Amino acid sequence: MHTSVYWRPPATVLCPYTTAEAAIEMVLQSCHTYDVESSFIRRFATREKELPYLNTETDYSQTDTGQVNTRLAAFWETIDK
C-alpha cells in the first residue's frame, strides 16, 4: 500500500458525531488541492449529515471581506429557524 504524504482521514472519521447546524467551507483561491476535496465535503455534509452547505472561495485579503460577509449573512438567513 502506498501512503501519500498528503493523505488525511476522511470526514467520516474526523466528525462521526456532529452537532453542527451547517457546514461552511472556506477555500483559498487557486488552491486546487483543497478545491478538489470540496465535492467530498459537500457530499458528506449534505447527504450523510443532512446539513446546509456553503463553499466560499477567498484569497484572504481585505478586498473580499464584504463579499464573504454578504454570502455568510445570506447563508445564515436561509437556514435560520
Secondary structure, DSSP 8 states (H G I E B T S, - for coil): ----TT----HHHH-SS---S-EEEEEETT-HHHHHHHHHHHHIIIIIS---EEEEEE-SSGGGHHHHHHHHHHHHHHH--
